[in-house]
């Protein structure tokens, strides 16, 4: 493959992801349209509708233009020797997904015990998974066949644009940094005692500016600003909910408004 027709690995993976997301979008629309039926038709003919949807998508993309919709968006197409390769690729994709969804239905016709069927299916999945892993390693090494089907059919990707795709990582770095910082805040903020911090700041400023006369409200808690539940009054006269005052005493033993010392013995309970 020449340098001009080389397709980066990231572009091939992105094209496959776009195709998968497109199919998921159509499937979700069909699911939303069928959910209001008394008996959802997807429960009986869901795999068949999925196969028809895949046929239509491959018909108007892969068969007609020699590339999928995701590949068309990224300037990629298949370098095929005959049209039969594309038909085979589309047929394999449709058939594999259909058989995977209907595997239990077809297995019941095999003259084998259930245990043998389950073991056969289990080992078959292991073999297919290992084969995909090996193909992925070759893809990372050579950058030619992103899937096992393209490898078996010898369908190589070909770039249809002259300039190469430039991938910038500055945006990804900023997103990673911001995500890490957000997770750090989510972890740290619940560990901080906001009432204690507020009380300490209030005390520091009151020592310089003097303690202003704080209006005392009997209709709301001085800490949570809601109507007090089991109202209590400190020696300074401020009203608290019982649980708000208990939390404040355990954290700083001072009034959150004026900074006066508050203890359990000095609390007056209001009937």
VENZIGI-V554334 format. One record per helix or strand of 3 or more residues. SS is the DSSP state (~ for helix, > for strand). FROM is the first residue (numbers start at 1). TO is the last residue. Records with the same first field share a line. If there is no record, write none. Layout:
SS: FROM-TO / FROM-TO
//
This chain:
~: 9-34 / 42-65 / 69-73 / 83-101 / 103-107 / 114-142 / 148-153 / 170-189 / 194-209 / 242-251
>: 76-79 / 156-159
//
